[in-house]
Amino acid sequence: MNITSSCLKRSLSLAAGFLISVVSLFSGYPLKVPAVWADTANVLPNGQTGDTTGDSLSDVTADDATCDPDALSAVATGDTCYTVDKSVVMLLSSFDTSGIPGGSTITAAVLHFQFGAENGYSGSNPVRYNNGAGLTTTGITPTDIAGWSADQTFDLYGAGVNTLAEIGAVDIEFTSNDGGGPSAVHFDYVWITVTYTPPVNTTLGSGTDPASATAAPGSGIQDAGAFTFQTGTGTDSITALTVILAGAGTPYNGLSEVRVTSNDGATLYFAAISSPSSNTLNFSGGTAIPATTTQTAFKIRVTPKTHANMDGPPGASYDLSPYVSAFTSTNTQAGSDSNANTLTVDNFSPNEATSTGGSAADQQVTLNWTSSNSGDFDTTSGSVVYRWASGSAGAEAPDEGTTPSAGDTDGTATVACVISSAASASLSKIDGSGGSAGCTTVALTNGQQYTYKVFQRDIRGNYDGGVSIGTFTPSSAKFWLELPGQTFTDGVGVTGTATVTANESFSITVYKTDGANNLDASYTGSHTINWTWTATSSPNDNIAPTKPADGAQTFSSGSVTVSGFILTDASETPSITATEPSGPEGDSSTITVNPGSTTKLVITTNPTSTTAGVETSQYIVQRRDAVGNPTTSGTQQVDLSSTSTGGAKQLRDTSGGGGVTFVTIANGVSTENFFYYDEKSGSWTISVSATGKTGDSKALTVDPASASAFTVTTENGGTEVAGTSFSVTLTAKDSFNNTVSSGPNNYTGSHTINWTWTATNSPNDTAPTKPADGAQTFTNGVLTLAGFTLTDSGETPTITGTEPAGPAGTSAAITVQPAGVDSFMVTTESGGTETAGTAFSVTLTAKDSLGNTVSSGVNNYTGAKTINWTWTATNSPNSTAPTKPADGARTFTNGVLTLSGFTLTNAGETPTITATDPNSPNPAGTSAAITVQPGAADSFTVTTQNGGTETANISFSVTLTAKDSLGNTVSSGVNNYTGSKTINWTWTATSSPNDNVAPTKPANGAQTFTNGVLTLAGFTLMDASETPTITATDPNSPNPAGTSAAITVNLGATNKLVITTWPSSVNADTETTQYIIQRRDAVGNPTTSGTQQVDLSSNSTGTYQFRDTSGGGSVTFVTIADTASTENFFYIDNTLGSWTISISFTGLTGDSKPLEVTSDKFWLELPGQIFVDGTGVTGTATVTANGSFSITIYKTDGSKATRSILPPPPPTLPTMILLPRSPALFR
């Protein structure tokens, strides 16, 4: 959203937080601003749904027009003008109100825009708006004005657009309906100026939450969370509040109450919630929380339940992180609360005691256990032992949160012991006679069964469910057990040290005595003897000791010897107990167990891993007997070996020492150490061995050292297909070339990888793509990342992966194979410029979609392919057809086919050639437009300036166009007929009729052609009665020549009038024979166009007449009819003399002829006629066809009498004589 305060925009910007009460001129209108907190914002359009202008919104969001609206007609995105052409719709379908706070009160909304129209715009549509009820006019109609309009405004608020949602969704529409155009209308800006009052907020914030802590059940009220409130102005009251105790689980089960208080805890707000049943707590009622402009802290406080109100063992742990999620206030709610700390109410039982056991004696029971290993075990009175005088335990248990005392009773149970100790302490305590500190000391009843359980307590008073120690029966009679190395003495008991060898069977003699250790010889016969002991399995091998089964043994005179005992642990001094149920029992002394002979070597201490190039910590090898007891007798050589394939591996006797193949265990000790060094990572086996002994092996992981480089490989082994996405694998390597796939240096997880490569764009400029630099996730030293695409098969790029300040690596050169064939590149032999009539070859180059030649790899377009040819070539001007090879099989070699046999003929075109493979994947391609150069000049076309129709006596030019043999103009290329050429001219033109004016043409010689064409002036034809031709010849090779078509020679304009036929004399009062008048052009050609008046005159002094027709009336002019060149007239005169007969017309050259008016005349008398002197010839002349007849000629004067000056009448002529016209011959 754009906020402006520009006077140019005539919009008022009211800064938030200032009290405004002004009246300002806003877009030419008074704007009344109420005395409230108010802001004004210009809301810009951000949607164009339904808009058909194709223009960008950025062109209508600022008052920045730089275009000329009177001249601009086309849409040009970014020209800062929003162009609406004819029949195009501007539809601004939404406005960006995101800068106005939600909940604001809208007090004004004014639409502003500025328009300009292209010159000639005559549309009548107004700008309209739509608030959901259809388009409605604003009453503002763009018109053809000079430049830009003033700021146009419309009160949207007054029209009902008065909410923030309506302002954001209103449509502003204009459709150009130019009538004469198309002429465009342009808009510089469109926006809505909104005046609003922001809401007043009450803001919730996170207070200082108490640190994470743990509370015991019944520990009283606890601080669990904190929050704050603050108003933007004035005060507010929070009347309800929602608290979330935790995001999951059921921690509410550990609480008896939750309350909201002041920061000092003194004031309770709302009603406290007791025994909550959900993690979501809604507080209300009571005292509301006050909020002011000062940020004030409040607390969420909880009260854990007591032990009595919580679940018994194993109990549970309740994690609380309470925070405020919602609240109710008068003001608008804002802000949020969070709580990253945890209050834990701990009602969870500690871990139970382990290693329980015990034994009975006279009036006492020895109890053994290991205390709890829990971190919160209570070291003060943390072990409580219950005793039941029964063969089984009852249900009683200590109450949680309490600490009983030894001797207390709980139902049928007695508290036998309450013991303080460290966690995981091994404890042995006597209950009864001679009892231990913390246990009862009252003698137990011999013969009574007693059952014991031990309970563990933590520092918060939680108990576990108890673990059974066992059931025991105290007794006064006893057994003495005599073992190897010992002697029984009556009245004394057994003396000496019991010594046996591990894993060797031995016997025990049991003696029954009274309380004074006297042998009870009466104790004979079968007695059930149960055996217990403290013997454990052998160390290391965990071979269990064996003893005879419990059951009947036959005593004789108070003793019995029992065999079948085997002890296995030479590290212990066990004791053995023999017990007769409900009878005596006795313990042996402690037994010394010696190890057996050495049978095997065992690696007892071994590193499980090391780092390549780093020596291991020590190995310890121990010699042992058959059941795992260490042996120490003599020296022992221990041979060492490793399965590593590394060339630098070493077994070392001392740290940092040289390599050895064995170490020696010295006499008196069971162990020796050694060390190992290797540079090759892997899982290896380190072995110890000795002749005749069982050896041992341990796995050793040699972890790689820190990553120092990457190996970079591509998905398909360094050969990829252009345009096909592939993955790249980075393998982190240490300095020893181990993959850093494990161990502490494991190159795993997120690492920032930056990619560079030498890849370039494909031939069609398609860029290769690679993943963005940034975090990538390695798994055990390896990252395989998809999203690489190479596009140029003409290169062998490399890819480099780099971790900033870390390892880097570059792939080997990648072979980029072309993708599958997609198209052909079609080129001609001479680079797209061929000569008409000259055969050329066409090369097809198979291309993938990226422009790579498909010349290799799995997609190699090679071998036989079917190719069909089409082209746009047409016949030459003289209709010679172009030629191309037949469709069919062609052999490509690595993506390329060069095929001859193409001939183009028409240099007047730029044809294309298309090749298509009809088989999948159907590649096809069309050449660029081919420039067809003409062939060598073969002839001229000869044309005249006016298309073969010229006007007599009017100079015209002749154009010679050099043509090749196909009729192409030789206007370009290597054969271009241009520059200086010798031209010789010949023609069939003749001189004009009548005036005999000769035609003219230029002299032969050098003329300058321009791209095959010469236009030469200086030709003039004279004779309109002919159709001459003009021939031009170049006498130099290749000797082109050409003759024009027959030229129509039009008459020139009428220039003169000529009397072509006239009588030389006539008798007075006698009509002449006809005069013939001809109109002519300047060179003598008869003209025929239009009618032509011819004025007639005579210089006779007598009375005369001109006649249009013989015998007709008198005229002063005659008219030559349209399409005729001549007209006749007649003349009669009564006065003898030599007169001049003239013809004329304004603007034309006239003509005159003399006429002699005389009195002489010939009369011709034919058969059937009579000459009468003074009268002339009368009668009808009649002759017979093919019959000879005579004519008698009489010469008379004007009175028709025979003149006396003539000789006598001539004789009758035997034949008709044709006489000359002039009677002067007879004078």
GURO-244918 format. One record per residue (C-alpha): residue in one letter; x, y, z. Coordinates in steps of 0.05 Angstrom, whole numbers, plus 5000, padded with zeros to 4 digits. Each point is the difference from the previous one (the first is absolute). Example, Ala and Ser with C-alpha at 12.3 -4.5 7.8 and 13.67 -1.06 7.14 Angstrom:
% residues 2
A524649105156
S502750694987
//
This chain:
% residues 1227
M500050005000
N502650684981
I499850575052
T500950684968
S499850735021
S501050314932
C496650664983
L500249784927
K495549435019
R495650475039
S499649455053
L500650115074
S504549565041
L498450015075
A505649725042
A497649525054
G500450295069
F498450724983
L493350315018
I497350304935
S494550524995
V500950364934
V496550154935
S504449924939
L499050054926
F500049274977
S499349884925
G496450654993
Y495049845055
P499850215073
L502049415044
K497550035072
V504349605047
P496749855067
A503750125064
V502049275010
W506349604994
A500049874925
D504649784944
T499350074925
A502949494950
N500049934925
V497749294985
L502949754934
P497049484953
N503049305004
G495349574957
Q498149984926
T495049434996
G496050114936
D504750554975
T501649934925
T504950574991
G506249575007
D503250595037
S503849975067
L497150255066
S506650375011
D497850484945
V493950245040
T502750055072
A503950654998
D499150714973
D506049934953
A497449994929
T505450164949
C496149814938
D496050454955
P492749785006
D498150374936
A504649574958
L500949345038
S495949434970
A503149345021
V501149645065
A507250035023
T501049715069
G504450455042
D498650644962
T496450275063
C493450064961
Y494349505006
T497249944930
V492749804985
D499149904925
K493549954962
S495349455026
V505149855055
V498149975074
M503950285058
L497649635062
L503850135065
S496949435041
S503150105069
F503950515041
D505549885051
T497450195070
S505349625038
G503050645027
I493650195037
P499449665067
G494249515007
G494350275042
S501350714977
T493950464992
I499450264929
T497750724995
A501350174926
A501749644935
V501350424938
L501749724931
H505550404964
F502249914928
Q502950404942
F498749864927
G502350234931
A497349804932
E503349894933
N498050534949
G493549814967
Y497049615058
S492450044998
G497749485051
S494450135048
N500949495056
P501150255071
V504649725053
R495949525043
Y500549645066
N497049355026
N498949885075
G496449344989
A493650284970
G502450064928
L503850554963
T497850705018
T502350654967
T504450495036
G497350544953
I507150144975
T500849874925
P507050044968
T500050464939
D505050224947
I503650565035
A506950304990
G505149655045
W497949725068
S493750155038
A499750315068
D499549525059
Q493249664996
T496549815065
F493949605020
D497349905070
L499949245008
Y498450065074
G493750404985
A498249474948
G500149455052
V507249754996
N501250135074
T503549395030
L507249764993
A497649354968
E495750384949
I505750474983
G504749414988
A494949644955
V497050584960
D500749964924
I502050634961
E498249904926
F500550384935
T498549734930
S502450404939
N494350064949
D503550484953
G495550084939
G504850224945
G506749755024
P502749595023
S502650535047
A502549835070
V498550295069
H505850015049
F500150035076
D505950285038
Y497749765069
V494049695035
W499649945076
I495250085059
T501750495055
V497449715065
T499250385065
Y499649545061
T500649995076
P504649435023
P497349545055
V502450075073
N503649365021
T501349645065
T506449604989
L501749335032
G507549875010
S504649465027
G502350155069
T506249735034
D498249275008
P502949635059
A506049564984
S498849264988
A499449635065
T497449365032
A494949995057
A498049435046
P492849805012
G497050405057
S505550534994
G495050575001
I498550574952
Q505250094944
D501450554949
A499049684931
G499350574949
A499950754991
F496750494952
T498950754991
F494450474978
Q500650714973
T495050474966
G501550464941
T496350555034
G495650075062
T498149405043
D496649344987
S497349415039
I501549274983
T493749635019
A501849304977
L506449624986
T501949344968
V506249635026
I503249414965
L503749565051
A503949614948
G499949824926
A498849265012
G499249475053
T495850025064
P504150435048
Y493650275030
N499449325037
G505850225044
L496750645024
S495050165054
E499250744981
V501950534948
R499350745012
V501750684968
T503150515046
S503750665002
N507549964991
D501049995076
G494749475008
A495950425048
T494050134955
L495749444971
Y496850154933
F493949614977
A497949385037
A505549485012
I498849334964
S500349395045
S501649294975
P500650204927
S497749474950
S503150294936
N506250364976
T495550584977
L497650415059
N495050574992
F500250525057
S494450495014
G496250305058
G503050315061
T504750584991
A501650214929
I507250154980
P501250754991
A504150254941
T503250694992
T505150324954
T505449735047
Q502049284985
T498049605061
A502149285017
F495449445026
K501149285020
I497049314987
R500949605065
V498649265011
T499349555061
P502349274991
K495749455030
T502449655063
H502949294996
A493549745029
N496150294942
M504649754946
D500749324967
G504249485037
P506449714972
P502650054947
G496350674999
A501350514947
S503750654983
Y495950624981
D503350544956
L496850695000
S501650614956
P493850435011
Y498650614958
V494250464982
S496949834933
A494050484998
F496550545040
T493850435001
S500650755004
T496450634979
N505750214955
T502249624939
Q504449415020
A507249984977
G506549655015
S501349305027
D503249615057
S504849415000
N503749595051
A506449634981
N501349745071
T497249395036
L497549875070
T500149255013
V495749705056
D503949355015
N495849425025
F504149484962
S503049415038
P507549915005
N503249384969
E499549385044
A505549665040
T504049444966
S504449415019
T495549795058
G501349385043
G501449775071
S501249435049
A497249775067
A504049865063
D498649915073
Q494550515017
Q502150454942
V499650104925
T505350334957
L496950444946
N503850194936
W498050524945
T502750554955
S496650675008
S496450374943
N504150304945
S495150594990
G503150694999
D494950255050
F500849415048
D499450255073
T506649855032
T496950135068
S495549415021
G499149834926
S499549245011
V494149745043
V499549245013
Y493449695020
R499649325035
W494149525004
A500049415048
S497449574945
G502149594940
S497750574953
A499850754999
G493650395015
A497350604961
E502650535048
A504750544975
P502750665028
D495650604990
E502950484949
G502650645031
T501549655067
T506349715032
P498649415049
S504849785055
A502849305011
G495249615044
D493850374976
T494149574981
D495650084939
G494349515001
T503149305000
A506850274982
T505750245044
V505150514977
A506349585005
C505150514976
V500450744980
I506850114967
S503650614974
S505049904943
A502550264934
A496449794937
S502249344969
A503249805067
S501049255014
L496849895069
S500049415050
K496150095065
I498149535058
D492950005026
G498949685069
S505049795052
G506350424991
G496450444950
S503550534958
A499150755011
G493450224970
C496949305010
T496249675057
T504349635052
V494649585032
A501849264992
L496049654947
T496549355016
N503849394976
G495749564957
Q495450584979
Q499750184927
Y501350744985
T498750344933
Y503450674981
K498950554948
V504350614990
F497050684977
Q503850584969
R498250745011
D502150624962
I501250705027
R492850194985
G497149455043
N498149534942
Y500849265013
D500749434951
G495549395005
G505249605039
V504549394981
S499949335036
I506449825038
G497649305017
T497149545054
F504749765055
T499549555063
P504950125059
S502649365036
S504649825061
A503049324975
K505150054945
F503949654946
W507650044992
L502549954928
E507049704989
L503250164933
P506849814969
G505650295044
Q495749995063
T499149545061
F493949905045
T501649935074
D494449775046
G498350545051
V503750514959
G497349994930
V503650084934
T506950314996
G504850154943
T499350354934
A495449734948
T503749994933
V497549734934
T501950094926
A495150334954
N496149544955
E502249385039
S494949575038
F500849935075
S496149695059
I497350305065
T499049615065
V494250265041
Y500349915077
K493850085045
T501650325067
D496450285058
G500650715024
A506849845032
N502849734934
N499949285025
L498849484946
D492949735004
A501449274984
S492749845007
Y498650414938
T499649424951
G495949754942
S496850414944
H499350755008
T497950514949
I505750484988
N499150644960
W506250344974
T501050754992
W506450384989
T502850674983
A503949714941
T499350364935
S501449854929
S507150054976
P502450684980
N500250164927
D497249334975
N494349995049
I500549255011
A495249845056
P502349605061
T496649345010
K497749655064
P496049385015
A492550034997
D496150145063
G497249375030
A501249395043
Q506949865027
T501749405044
F503650205064
S504249505039
S502050165072
G498450744989
S503650114933
V499349904926
T504950134942
V496950304938
S503750064933
G498450394936
F502050715020
I503550434948
L501950735011
T501950424940
D501750705025
A507250045025
S498950735018
E495149865055
T500049675069
P493249705001
S496649635057
I495249414996
T493949905044
A496749335014
T492950045029
E495249475023
P493050284994
S497450145070
G506649745025
P507250215006
E504150384951
G507250204994
D504850424959
S506849814976
S505850465010
T502050424941
I503249594946
T506450184963
V499049844926
N506549954960
P499850094924
G501249414953
S505749954950
T500250504941
T495749764941
K498450644963
L501850724986
V494750545007
I500250734981
T497050325062
T500850724984
N499550244930
P498350654965
T493949924956
S502150564955
T505650464982
T501250534947
A504049884938
G507150245012
V499049985076
E502849445045
T494849635041
S499750015075
Q503049365030
Y497649304988
I500749545060
V500749254987
Q498849525058
R501749265006
R494449595032
D498149315021
A494449594968
V494450365037
G502850714993
N504250115062
P506450404988
T506449595006
T506950265020
S504949424999
G506250054955
T501050444938
Q495449974939
Q501550244929
V493950314967
D500050054924
L496450624971
S496550094933
S495050474963
T495449884941
S500950724976
T501950074927
G503550665014
G507350044982
A501850445060
K497149555055
Q504449865061
L499249595065
R504450335053
D502749755067
T500450715026
S496250634983
G503550344942
G504849424993
G501949594939
G496049444971
V500249305033
T496949334986
F499449765072
V500150225073
T501849605063
I496049935064
A505049995057
N500149495057
G495550195058
V495250424959
S494149804957
T500150584951
E504250384950
N498250604958
F501250214928
F497950554953
Y497650044928
Y500950524944
D496550034932
E498550514946
K494649614964
S493150085028
G495549395006
S497849455046
W506049565014
T501349415046
I505950035049
S502049295022
V504349695054
S502449284997
A505149505028
T501749294983
G495549515036
K495750555027
T493250274980
G501050704972
D495350604999
S498050544951
K496950685008
A496750444949
L503250684991
T496850564962
V505250474970
D495950624991
P502050494945
A503750635019
S497050684990
A497250144931
S505250354956
A497049924931
F494049764961
T499849504943
V494750234952
T496449504956
T493850034958
E494149545000
N501949634936
G507549945010
G502150654968
T495849924938
E493450395002
V494750174949
A498750734984
G493350245027
T499349395046
S500450155074
F505249615038
S502749965069
V507050165024
T503249625056
L505050345045
T504249515041
A503950325057
K507249745002
D505350085053
S507450124984
F500949244994
N494549944948
N495249675048
T492750174994
V498150405062
S494049565013
S500449845074
G503250175066
P500750675033
N502050334935
N494049704964
Y498250514947
T492649945010
G494150455011
S499250714975
H505850334964
T500050624957
I502049814929
N501450514946
W499949764928
T504150254942
W501149704932
T502850124931
A493449834967
T497450484948
N493550134965
S497649534946
P500350214927
N492950275006
D502250395062
T496549555049
A503750095065
P502349395040
T496949955069
K502949805067
P497450025071
A500550645039
D505950095047
G498249865071
A498849485053
Q500249274976
T499449375041
F505749504996
T499049285023
N506449685024
G504550404956
V495749974938
L495350504969
T496149804939
L496450614975
A495250034942
G498350604958
F506050064953
T498750084926
L505250124947
T497950274933
D506150064954
S502449344972
G505750364967
E503750085065
T503249575054
P498550415062
T502149885071
I495950105063
T503250265065
G496949935069
T502950435055
E498450085074
P502250705020
A506449925043
G499249254990
P501349454949
A499150104925
G500449564939
T499250014925
S497349464957
A503649704941
A498050304933
I492949794986
T498049724933
V493550344981
Q496249574951
P494650334959
A492849875018
G495349634954
V499150304932
D494850555000
S501050374935
F504450114941
M504350614986
V499450084925
T505550384964
T501850074927
E506749904967
S501650734993
G497650235068
G492850164982
T501950394937
E499149594936
T500050164926
A493749894960
G500949414952
T506449755034
A499549345038
F502050015073
S500149535059
V496050045064
T502949795067
L495349745054
T503050025070
A495949625052
K499050435061
D497249865068
S495250485034
L505950405025
G503250104932
N505449485009
T502049574941
V497849295014
S506749724979
S501849525055
G497649605059
V493949585008
N495950494959
N504950044942
Y495850154938
T504049584950
G499049494946
A494049924954
K494250485012
T493850154959
I499950734979
N494250354966
W501150684968
T495350594993
W501550724981
T496850664985
A504050084935
T495950204939
N501250014926
S504550524970
P497150604964
N500449604935
S496549415035
T506149565008
A498649555059
P505049915058
T502649295012
K501549605063
P501949285016
A494649485009
D497549825070
G502949365029
A505749685037
R506250425013
T506349835039
F501950465057
T506950005030
N500250215073
G494050454993
V501750304932
L497449884930
T502550404940
L495849874938
S500850314931
G494950084945
F496450645021
T498850554948
L496150645011
T497750424942
N496350615026
A504750555024
G493950415018
E498549585062
T503349795064
P497649285006
T501049525057
I501649264996
T496949535051
A502549305016
T495749515041
D501549315027
P493149665001
N502349515052
S500150125075
P502350455029
N498350364935
P505450534997
A498850554950
G503250654982
T499350584954
S505750404972
A500550745009
A497350394941
I504849874942
T502650584960
V499549784928
Q504950394958
P498650064926
G504249644948
A504450364949
A496650524958
D496949664940
S495350514971
F496750675012
T492750165010
V498950664965
T494350435025
T498250714987
Q498550535051
N492549964991
G499149264995
G500849924925
T495350574982
E503750654984
T497950664969
A502850254935
N505150545007
I500249915076
S506749775027
F499849385043
S504849545036
V501449274986
T501549515055
L504549414988
T499449455052
A505449484996
K497149305004
D503349335009
S497849404959
L494549875050
G497050694995
N502950255066
T502450715004
V507649985007
S499750495058
S504449695053
G505349495016
V506349844962
N496450084933
N497150685018
Y499450384934
T502050675027
G504750574986
S502550234931
K497649584940
T500450144925
I493150024969
N498450054926
W493050214978
T496049814938
W492750094985
T494649964946
A497550715011
T498950454939
S499050744988
S493350325011
P494950024943
N498850654964
D505450395037
N505249454993
V503150165069
A505249465017
P499849625067
T505850085049
K503749535047
P506350045044
A506649854969
N503149315008
G505349945055
A501249935074
Q494050025046
T499749895075
F495649435026
T497849975073
N498749295024
G497949754932
V495950604979
L501550594954
T494850544989
L502450464943
A496450624976
G500550324930
F495349574958
T494950364955
L495349654950
M496650404945
D495549554960
A493549845035
S498049544944
E505349485017
T501549515057
P507550005002
T504649585044
I506450205035
T505949525005
A505850075049
T506449584993
D506249945045
P505649824951
N504149735057
S499549305032
P495249735020
N496850424945
P493050105027
A495050314952
G492750145000
T494450314959
S494150365026
A492949804984
A496850404944
I499150715026
T493450354992
V501550714977
N494350465021
L498650624962
G502450655029
A495350555018
T496850364941
N504950544980
K497850234931
L494749974947
V501949804929
I496050034934
T501849344969
T495250024939
W497850634965
P497850244930
S504650494966
S494550354962
V492650054993
N495250374955
A496550585030
D493449825031
T502049284998
E501149575062
T507049735006
T501749285007
Q501249825073
Y505550285043
I502849495051
I502750265065
Q504549575047
R502050155070
R507149805017
D504949985057
A506550394998
V503649494957
G494549864951
N496149425029
P492550064990
T496550085067
T493149735017
S498650165072
G493850405016
T496350474954
Q503650574966
Q496850644975
V503350274937
D498650734983
L499450144924
S501850654966
S501250294930
N503250654978
S495150054941
T497250704989
G493749724970
T494349615026
Y501949295022
Q497649425043
F503349435038
R495749385002
D500449415048
T496949554948
S499550064925
G494350444983
G498850155074
G499150655036
S505450505016
V504549875061
T505950365032
F503249375030
V499749254996
T501249495056
I504649404996
A496449455036
D503049605058
T504449434976
A500450324931
S506050384976
T496750334938
E494050404980
N498050294932
F496650644978
F498050334935
Y500750714973
I496250434950
D501750714978
N496950484948
T506050424990
L505649834954
G506950055029
S505649665037
W497949915070
T502949655063
I495949495037
S502349935074
I498649555058
S501750175073
F498449925073
T502450355061
G506549715025
L501249584938
T504250124939
G495350104941
D500749894925
S498250374935
K499249804928
P499150444937
L493749954958
E499150284930
V492750204987
T499150014924
S494549974948
D502549404960
K497049315003
F499949324966
W493549654982
L500249244987
E494949724953
L499049245004
P495449534962
G492950195013
Q501750745012
I500050654958
F504350625009
V496050644988
D504250624994
G498150505051
T496749465040
G505049435008
V498949244999
T493049735010
G497249305001
T502049355035
A506749684986
T498949274986
V505349484980
T500449244995
A504549625044
N506349764967
G498050414938
S504650544975
F497350714998
S502450704986
I499650675038
T499850674966
I503050575042
Y497650714990
K503750605028
T495450575018
D500450675035
G496150215059
S493750094959
K500349284979
A501550214929
T505649714962
R505850465002
S502150264932
I507249975017
L499849255000
P500949594936
P494049654971
P497149445039
P504349384999
P497849384967
T496549475038
L505149605038
P499949254988
T501449885073
M499350355067
I505950445011
L502250185070
L502050724997
P504050425048
R496050435049
S502850674979
P496450334942
A506250414989
L502449444955
F494750224951
R501450745002
//
